[in-house]
């Protein structure tokens, strides 16, 4: 017998509150409403999984987290009159009724409206009124409303709903020009004519059908929206067979034959090598093997990783045998430490150290960081550089960067403060410092070009990081684009610094190196380094993606929490990963750009789900949290499949004891 009260409390604690919903009224309402009463009997045991569940008529009951998040965004105080559009089985209306004075809900499907009314009545929610109708036109006879919650994606904000808001009222609605991808918008009515708009998050909802919504419900919208859990397996084996027949198979990373891959890469100047998680051993090991071949056979002299610049510089000093003083800080010490402090990365770094030993200074392959999270480490690096070369400018730098000092413990707090007109942001200070550094570029280059590259890149990072923490509060789209633009610009600066004809290898997550224009990211207005490289380098950029079906991964449950070894769920039935799993091959290397089988490429070009596991992995909400829509042959030039994978091995103190002080993974 399931203890629903206990599982409900755990769900609210672990999946709602732990992920950022803090409104005590919302949390208490979700602890009170019996979700098991709003799902079909055969789904009751799944009631407190934080995922959508089917309720009939091709519809779902929403994921509890998104219900809590959206209701919190309404900023209810208690006593309001609320309109809900898309009543479903009545669950969200019940949560609203725990807070509001009166709730009206509109459901366009008659059978669901009847179900919602019955469920709400049985649970004693007599403050909720349900009708069946077109929700896009609202409920004019009982308007205005203090709050409106829309639980389906609209192509634009329905004017009828805006006009039914009371002055001071708020509406939360998913809006987007694509049926499966929207931005969650909060609209606040200030006056009769004035409305404020805020973007809260990127979301995916089923389409809002009606007079002021989408005209028809298309089959593609039905099957690709992640709120609808697809459980039917792929039964046609023809496509998995085509994949297998047109790939190079292997049993393990060590025995994979890379000769054909090297031929297909050809004379590419930039090779971007991905990963489907930030904690899978086989991805790291195969990436290292490919990188070694590119360095040895094709003269690549740059490895540019999704790592912070100053931390990667510690590796660079070691692998290129540069004479530098031991640093007083520990590299790769911020969350997530395991992403680079692992045995797989160490093995490659030690190999590169040995490989470079007999080469001339300019022929040695360097290791560079593309990312921008090292704000205060970079500040220290710039000041230390100037103290040696230009003490007067060092004092100026210390003063200018001092603007950011109060936020060292939590840089995101700077972004919150900068939103307040009462607080002076640091944009002018960090930009002016960067300008002054470049004004003395010629003199500094004559002294030591390598060190100037390091200092100037740290100054660029500071300026971009300051902007990043400011814009992150305006939505994920702006901060994502700024971060990937920074990565791309950094890559170009390193290529230029290494000289004419320099070739670069990029190590980053699939979501960064695959072409964003071939994924749902494009519908959100996002780009990435893979897309920017394709646009800049054309066919001279070669993108290699990775995928897996099951195994283990090193990841955390939430940001800044401890690493865990988590079990990777078998792939979703409607995903690319499920197709590759059905080949029954341990490993495959599939050419996508240079594949002569047009039938295969055509079939793979149908949009499908693709999994992305970052440093955080939540298997319990995997469909909503870790899948996105993509077109694989446009996203990558090559796809490497490893059916079963295991977690990376973090470095222990014992493994690096006795190493020299300049060793990059030292404590």
C-alpha positions in Angstrom: 0.0 0.0 0.0 1.4 3.4 -1.0 1.6 6.0 1.6 0.4 8.9 -0.6 0.7 11.5 2.2 4.4 10.7 2.7 5.2 10.5 -1.0 3.4 13.8 -1.5 5.5 15.5 1.2 8.7 14.1 -0.3 7.7 15.2 -3.8 7.1 18.8 -2.6 10.3 18.8 -0.6 12.6 17.2 -3.2 11.1 18.3 -6.5 9.3 21.6 -5.9 11.0 23.4 -3.0 14.5 22.1 -3.8 14.2 23.4 -7.3 13.4 26.9 -6.3 9.7 27.3 -5.5 9.7 29.2 -2.2 6.2 30.7 -1.8 4.9 29.1 1.4 1.3 29.2 0.3 2.1 27.4 -2.9 4.1 24.7 -1.1 1.4 24.2 1.5 -1.3 24.0 -1.2 0.7 21.3 -3.1 1.2 19.4 0.2 -2.6 19.5 0.7 -4.0 18.6 -2.8 -4.2 14.8 -3.4 -2.8 14.5 -6.9 -3.7 10.8 -6.9 -7.4 11.9 -7.0 -6.8 13.6 -10.4 -5.2 10.8 -12.4 -6.7 7.6 -13.8 -6.7 4.6 -11.4 -3.9 2.8 -13.3 -1.7 5.9 -12.9 -2.2 6.4 -9.1 1.0 4.8 -8.1 2.9 7.3 -10.3 1.0 10.3 -8.9 4.0 11.9 -7.1 6.6 11.4 -9.8 7.5 14.9 -11.0 6.3 14.3 -14.5 3.2 14.7 -16.7 0.8 11.8 -16.7 -1.8 10.8 -19.4 -5.4 11.6 -18.4 -7.2 10.6 -21.6 -8.3 12.4 -24.8 -4.6 12.7 -25.8 -4.0 15.1 -22.9 -1.9 15.1 -19.7 -1.9 16.3 -16.2 0.9 18.8 -15.8 4.2 18.1 -14.1 3.9 19.2 -10.5 7.0 21.4 -10.6 5.7 23.5 -13.5 2.3 23.8 -11.7 4.1 25.1 -8.6 6.4 27.4 -10.6 3.6 29.0 -12.6 1.3 29.5 -9.6 4.1 31.0 -7.7 4.6 33.4 -10.6 1.0 34.6 -10.2 2.1 36.1 -6.8 -1.2 35.3 -5.1 -1.7 36.7 -1.7 -5.0 35.0 -0.9 -8.6 36.1 -1.6 -8.2 36.6 -5.4 -10.5 35.6 -8.3 -8.5 33.4 -10.7 -9.2 32.2 -14.2 -7.4 29.0 -15.4 -7.3 28.1 -19.1 -6.8 24.4 -19.8 -8.4 22.7 -16.8 -7.4 19.1 -17.6 -8.4 16.8 -14.8 -8.7 19.7 -12.3 -5.4 19.3 -10.4 -4.0 22.9 -10.9 -7.5 24.4 -10.2 -7.4 22.5 -6.9 -4.0 23.9 -6.0 -5.2 27.4 -6.9 -8.3 27.0 -4.8 -6.2 26.3 -1.7 -5.0 29.9 -2.0 -7.6 32.0 -4.0 -11.1 33.0 -3.1 -12.7 31.8 -6.3 -11.4 29.8 -9.3 -12.9 29.6 -12.8 -11.5 27.0 -15.2 -12.1 26.5 -18.9 -11.4 23.2 -20.6 -12.1 22.8 -24.3 -12.6 19.0 -24.3 -16.0 18.1 -23.0 -15.0 14.8 -21.4 -12.1 16.4 -19.6 -14.3 19.2 -18.3 -16.7 16.6 -16.9 -13.8 14.7 -15.3 -12.4 17.9 -13.8 -15.8 18.9 -12.3 -16.3 15.4 -10.9 -12.8 15.2 -9.4 -13.1 18.7 -7.8 -16.5 18.0 -6.4 -15.4 14.7 -4.8 -12.4 16.5 -3.2 -14.7 19.2 -1.8 -13.5 22.1 -3.9 -16.7 24.0 -4.1 -14.9 27.3 -4.9 -14.1 26.1 -8.4 -16.4 26.5 -11.4 -15.7 24.5 -14.5 -17.0 25.0 -18.0 -16.3 23.4 -21.4 -15.4 26.0 -24.1 -12.8 28.0 -26.0 -10.3 29.1 -23.3 -8.6 31.6 -25.6 -11.6 33.9 -25.3 -11.6 33.7 -21.5 -14.8 34.0 -19.4 -16.1 37.5 -20.0 -19.3 37.3 -18.0 -17.4 36.9 -14.7 -14.3 39.1 -15.6 -12.2 40.9 -14.5 -9.8 38.5 -12.8 -7.0 39.1 -10.4 -4.9 36.4 -12.0 -5.1 34.2 -15.1 -3.1 30.9 -15.6 -2.8 29.5 -19.1 -1.7 25.9 -19.3 -1.1 25.6 -23.0 1.2 27.4 -25.5 -0.2 30.3 -27.5 1.2 31.7 -30.7 0.7 35.2 -29.2 -0.9 36.6 -26.1 -4.7 36.3 -26.5 -6.1 39.9 -26.4 -9.3 38.7 -24.8 -7.4 37.3 -21.8 -5.4 40.5 -21.4 -8.6 42.6 -21.5 -10.1 40.4 -18.7 -7.3 41.2 -16.3 -8.1 43.5 -13.4 -5.8 46.5 -12.9 -2.8 45.1 -11.1 -3.7 41.6 -12.2 -1.2 39.1 -13.5 -1.3 36.5 -16.2 1.2 33.7 -16.7 1.1 32.2 -20.3 3.5 30.2 -22.5 3.9 32.1 -25.8 5.9 31.1 -28.9 5.7 31.0 -32.7 6.5 27.3 -32.7 3.8 24.9 -31.4 6.2 23.0 -29.2 8.5 25.7 -27.8 7.5 28.8 -25.9 8.7 31.4 -23.4 6.8 31.6 -20.2 5.6 35.2 -19.9 4.2 37.1 -17.0 1.9 40.0 -17.9 1.0 42.6 -15.3 -1.8 45.1 -16.1 -0.7 48.5 -14.8 -3.5 50.7 -16.2 -6.3 50.2 -18.7 -3.9 50.5 -21.6 -0.4 49.6 -20.1 0.8 46.1 -19.6 4.3 45.0 -18.4 5.8 41.8 -19.9 8.5 39.7 -18.2 10.0 36.5 -19.6 10.3 33.9 -16.8 11.6 30.7 -18.5 11.8 28.7 -21.7 9.1 26.0 -21.6 7.3 23.4 -23.8 3.5 23.0 -23.6 0.9 21.4 -25.8 -0.7 24.1 -28.2 -3.5 26.3 -27.0 -6.3 25.6 -29.5 -9.0 28.2 -30.1 -10.2 31.4 -31.8 -7.2 33.3 -30.4 -4.8 30.4 -30.3 -3.7 27.7 -32.8 -6.3 26.8 -35.4 -5.7 23.0 -35.4 -3.9 20.5 -33.4 -1.3 19.0 -35.7 -0.1 15.4 -35.4 3.5 16.6 -35.0 2.5 18.8 -32.1 0.8 15.8 -30.5 3.8 13.5 -30.7 6.7 15.8 -30.0 5.5 17.9 -27.1 7.4 16.5 -24.0 4.4 17.0 -21.8 2.9 14.0 -23.6 4.7 10.9 -22.5 5.1 8.7 -25.5 5.5 5.0 -24.5 5.2 3.2 -27.7 8.4 1.6 -28.8 9.9 1.8 -32.3 8.8 -1.4 -34.0 10.2 -0.8 -37.5 13.7 -2.2 -37.5 14.5 -1.0 -41.0 16.0 2.3 -39.8 18.2 0.8 -37.0 19.4 -1.7 -39.6 20.3 1.1 -42.0 22.2 2.9 -39.2 24.2 -0.3 -38.4 25.0 -1.0 -42.1 26.3 2.5 -42.7 28.4 2.8 -39.6 31.8 1.6 -38.4 31.1 -0.7 -35.5 33.4 -1.2 -32.4 33.3 -3.0 -29.1 35.2 -0.7 -26.9 36.9 2.8 -27.1 40.3 1.1 -27.3 39.6 -1.1 -30.3 37.6 1.5 -32.4 39.2 2.0 -35.8 39.5 5.8 -36.4 41.1 5.7 -39.8 38.0 6.4 -41.8 37.0 9.1 -39.4 40.4 10.8 -39.9 39.9 10.7 -43.7 36.4 12.2 -43.4 37.7 15.0 -41.2 40.2 15.8 -43.9 41.7 19.3 -43.8 39.3 20.7 -41.4 40.7 23.7 -39.4 38.3 23.4 -36.4 37.1 20.0 -35.1 34.4 20.2 -32.4 34.1 17.1 -30.3 31.1 16.8 -28.0 29.7 14.7 -25.2 26.2 13.9 -24.2 27.0 14.4 -20.5 29.6 16.1 -18.4 30.4 12.9 -16.5 30.8 9.8 -18.8 34.1 8.0 -19.0 33.7 6.7 -22.5 33.0 10.1 -24.0 36.2 11.5 -22.4 38.3 8.6 -23.5 37.1 8.5 -27.1 37.4 12.3 -27.3 41.0 12.0 -26.1 41.8 9.3 -28.7 40.5 11.4 -31.6 42.3 14.4 -30.3 45.6 12.5 -30.0 45.3 11.4 -33.7 44.5 14.9 -34.8 47.5 16.3 -33.0 49.9 13.6 -34.2 48.7 13.2 -37.8 47.1 16.6 -38.8 49.2 19.1 -36.8 46.5 20.5 -34.5 48.1 22.8 -31.9 45.0 24.0 -29.9 42.8 22.1 -27.5 40.0 24.5 -26.4 37.8 23.2 -23.7 34.5 24.1 -22.0 36.6 25.1 -18.9 37.5 28.4 -17.3 40.4 30.2 -18.8 42.7 30.5 -15.7 42.1 26.9 -14.7 42.9 25.6 -18.2 46.0 27.8 -18.2 47.4 25.7 -15.4 47.1 22.7 -17.7 48.6 24.7 -20.5 51.6 25.7 -18.5 52.2 22.0 -17.6 51.7 20.4 -21.1 53.8 23.1 -22.9 56.5 23.0 -20.3 56.3 26.7 -19.6 58.3 28.0 -16.6 55.7 29.5 -14.3 55.6 29.9 -10.5 53.3 27.5 -8.5 49.9 29.1 -8.0 48.4 29.6 -4.6 45.0 28.5 -5.7 43.6 25.1 -6.7 42.6 24.7 -10.3 39.1 23.2 -11.1 38.0 23.7 -7.5 34.6 25.2 -8.1 31.5 23.1 -8.8 31.5 20.8 -10.7 35.0 19.7 -9.7 34.6 16.2 -11.3 34.1 17.6 -14.8 37.9 18.1 -15.3 39.5 16.7 -12.1 39.1 13.1 -13.2 41.4 10.3 -14.2 40.3 10.5 -17.9 41.3 14.1 -18.2 44.5 13.5 -16.3 45.6 10.7 -18.6 45.2 12.9 -21.6 47.0 15.8 -20.0 49.9 13.5 -19.0 50.1 12.2 -22.6 50.1 15.7 -24.0 52.9 16.7 -21.6 55.0 13.8 -22.9 54.1 14.5 -26.5 55.2 18.1 -26.3 58.5 17.4 -24.6 60.6 16.9 -27.7 58.9 19.6 -29.8 60.0 23.2 -30.3 58.1 25.9 -28.4 55.9 27.0 -31.3 55.0 23.4 -32.3 53.7 22.4 -28.9 49.9 21.9 -28.5 48.3 24.1 -25.9 45.3 23.7 -23.7 42.9 26.6 -23.4 39.7 27.4 -21.5 36.7 28.8 -23.4 34.3 29.4 -20.5 33.6 32.5 -18.4 32.7 31.5 -14.8 36.1 32.4 -13.3 35.3 36.0 -12.6 37.4 36.6 -9.5 40.3 34.3 -10.4 40.6 36.2 -13.6 40.6 39.5 -11.7 43.5 38.3 -9.6 45.4 37.1 -12.7 45.1 40.5 -14.5 46.2 42.4 -11.4 49.2 40.1 -10.8 50.2 40.5 -14.5 50.1 44.2 -14.3 51.9 44.4 -11.0 55.0 42.9 -12.7 54.7 44.9 -15.9 52.9 48.1 -15.1 52.4 48.8 -11.4 50.6 52.1 -12.0 48.0 50.4 -14.2 47.8 47.6 -11.6 46.6 50.1 -9.0 43.9 51.3 -11.5 42.8 47.7 -12.1 42.6 47.0 -8.4 40.4 50.1 -8.0 38.2 49.4 -11.0 37.6 45.7 -10.3 36.9 46.6 -6.6 33.4 47.4 -7.7 32.8 43.7 -8.0 34.5 42.7 -4.7 31.3 42.6 -2.5 29.9 39.9 -4.7 32.8 37.4 -4.7 31.0 34.9 -2.5 28.0 34.9 -4.9 28.4 36.5 -8.3 24.7 35.9 -9.1 23.8 38.3 -6.3 25.5 41.1 -8.3 23.1 40.4 -11.1 20.1 40.8 -8.8 21.5 44.0 -7.3 22.3 45.5 -10.8 18.6 45.2 -11.6 17.9 47.8 -9.0 18.1 51.4 -10.3 19.5 52.4 -6.9 22.6 50.3 -7.4 25.4 51.4 -9.7 26.6 48.4 -11.9 30.2 47.8 -12.8 29.9 47.7 -16.6 31.8 51.0 -17.2 34.7 50.0 -14.8 35.4 46.6 -16.4 35.0 47.9 -19.9 37.3 50.8 -19.3 39.9 48.4 -17.8 39.8 46.2 -20.9 40.2 49.3 -23.1 43.2 50.5 -21.2 44.9 47.1 -21.3 44.5 47.0 -25.1 45.8 50.5 -25.5 49.2 49.2 -24.2 49.0 46.0 -26.2 52.1 46.8 -28.4 54.4 47.3 -25.4 53.1 44.3 -23.5 53.4 42.0 -26.6 57.1 43.0 -27.0 57.7 41.9 -23.4 55.9 38.5 -23.6 53.2 37.7 -26.1 52.0 34.6 -24.4 51.5 36.4 -21.1 49.7 39.2 -22.8 47.2 36.8 -24.4 46.6 35.3 -20.9 46.0 38.7 -19.3 43.9 40.2 -22.1 41.7 37.1 -22.2 41.2 37.3 -18.5 40.2 40.9 -18.9 37.8 39.9 -21.8 36.4 37.2 -19.5 35.8 39.7 -16.7 33.9 42.1 -19.0 31.7 39.4 -20.4 31.1 37.7 -17.0 30.0 41.0 -15.5 27.5 41.3 -18.4 26.5 37.7 -18.1 25.5 38.0 -14.4 23.5 41.1 -15.3 21.6 39.7 -18.2 20.9 36.2 -16.6 18.0 37.8 -14.8 16.4 38.9 -18.0 16.1 35.2 -19.2 18.1 32.2 -20.2 18.2 33.1 -23.9 20.4 36.2 -23.5 22.8 34.6 -21.0 23.2 31.4 -23.1 24.0 33.5 -26.2 26.4 35.7 -24.4 28.3 32.7 -23.0 28.6 30.9 -26.4 29.6 34.1 -28.1 32.3 34.4 -25.5 33.5 30.9 -26.3 33.5 31.5 -30.0 35.4 34.8 -29.6 37.9 33.2 -27.3 38.5 30.4 -29.8 39.2 33.0 -32.5 41.6 34.9 -30.4 43.6 31.8 -29.5 43.7 30.7 -33.2 45.0 34.2 -34.2 47.6 34.1 -31.4 48.9 30.7 -32.5 49.6 32.0 -36.0 48.5 31.5 -39.6 47.0 28.1 -40.3 46.6 27.1 -36.6 44.1 24.3 -36.2 41.9 23.9 -33.1 40.0 21.1 -31.4 37.1 22.1 -29.2 35.9 20.0 -26.3 32.4 20.9 -25.1 28.9 19.4 -24.5 26.8 18.4 -27.5 24.5 21.3 -26.8 27.3 23.7 -27.4 29.1 22.1 -30.4 26.1 20.7 -32.4 24.6 23.3 -34.7 21.9 25.1 -32.6 20.0 26.0 -35.8 19.2 22.3 -36.2 17.6 22.1 -32.8 14.7 23.6 -30.9 17.2 26.2 -29.5 16.7 28.1 -32.8 13.0 28.5 -32.0 14.1 30.2 -28.7 16.4 32.5 -30.5 19.5 30.8 -29.1 22.8 30.1 -31.0 25.9 28.2 -29.9 29.6 27.8 -30.7 28.9 25.0 -33.2 26.6 27.2 -35.2 29.0 30.1 -35.1 31.9 27.9 -36.2 29.8 26.6 -39.1 28.9 30.1 -40.2 32.5 31.3 -39.8 34.5 28.3 -41.1 32.0 26.6 -43.4 33.1 23.1 -44.3 36.4 23.6 -42.5 34.5 23.1 -39.2 33.7 19.5 -38.4 31.3 18.6 -35.5 31.3 15.2 -33.7 28.4 14.4 -31.4 28.1 11.5 -28.9 25.2 9.5 -27.5 24.4 6.6 -25.1 21.5 4.5 -24.0 22.1 3.5 -20.4 24.8 3.1 -17.7 26.0 5.4 -15.0 27.1 9.1 -14.9 28.8 11.4 -12.5 26.3 14.3 -11.8 24.6 16.2 -9.0 20.9 16.5 -8.2 21.1 20.3 -7.9 23.6 23.1 -8.5 26.5 23.2 -6.0 25.5 19.9 -4.5 27.7 16.8 -4.1 28.6 14.6 -7.0 26.7 11.3 -7.2 27.0 8.2 -9.4 23.6 8.1 -11.0 22.0 5.5 -13.1 21.3 6.7 -16.7 17.7 5.7 -17.7 17.2 3.7 -21.0 16.5 6.2 -23.8 13.1 7.5 -24.5 11.3 5.5 -27.2 10.9 8.5 -29.5 14.5 9.6 -29.3 17.5 9.2 -31.6 19.1 7.2 -28.8 16.4 4.6 -28.9 17.0 4.2 -32.7 20.7 3.6 -32.1 20.0 1.2 -29.2 17.9 -0.9 -31.5 21.0 -1.5 -33.7 22.2 -3.8 -30.8 25.7 -2.6 -31.4 28.1 -1.8 -28.5 29.5 1.2 -30.4 29.1 2.9 -33.8 30.8 5.7 -35.7 28.2 7.1 -38.1 29.2 9.6 -40.8 26.5 12.2 -41.4 28.1 14.8 -43.7 29.9 12.2 -45.9 27.3 9.4 -45.9 26.4 8.2 -49.4 23.1 6.6 -48.3 20.6 9.3 -49.0 17.7 7.2 -47.7 19.4 6.9 -44.3 20.0 10.6 -44.0 16.5 11.4 -45.1 15.0 9.2 -42.5 17.3 10.5 -39.8 16.3 14.1 -40.8 12.9 13.7 -39.2 13.0 15.7 -35.9 13.3 13.5 -32.9 14.1 13.9 -29.2 17.7 13.9 -28.1 19.1 13.6 -24.6 21.4 16.1 -22.9 22.8 15.4 -19.4 24.8 18.2 -17.9 26.4 18.5 -14.5 22.9 18.1 -13.1 20.9 14.9 -13.8 17.3 14.4 -12.7 16.2 10.9 -13.9 12.8 11.3 -12.2 11.9 14.2 -14.6 14.1 13.2 -17.5 11.7 13.9 -20.3 11.0 17.4 -19.2 14.5 18.2 -17.9 16.9 16.5 -20.4 15.3 16.0 -23.8 15.1 18.5 -26.7 14.1 18.2 -30.3 16.8 18.0 -33.0 17.6 17.0 -36.6 20.7 14.9 -36.2 22.2 15.1 -39.7 22.1 18.9 -39.6 23.3 19.1 -36.0 26.5 17.0 -36.4 28.8 15.9 -39.2 29.6 12.6 -37.3 27.8 10.8 -34.5 29.5 8.3 -32.2 27.3 5.9 -30.3 28.2 3.9 -27.2 25.3 1.8 -25.9 26.4 1.3 -22.3 28.6 3.8 -20.5 30.0 4.4 -17.0 30.8 7.5 -14.9 34.1 9.3 -14.9 36.5 8.6 -12.0 37.1 11.7 -9.9 40.7 12.2 -8.8 41.6 11.5 -5.2 44.2 13.3 -3.1 46.2 10.0 -2.8 46.4 9.8 -6.6 48.2 13.1 -7.0 50.3 13.1 -3.8 54.0 13.6 -4.5 53.4 15.5 -7.8 55.3 18.7 -8.4 53.7 22.0 -7.2 53.1 23.0 -10.9 51.0 19.9 -11.6 47.6 21.3 -12.7 45.5 18.9 -10.6 47.5 19.5 -7.4 45.7 20.4 -4.2 
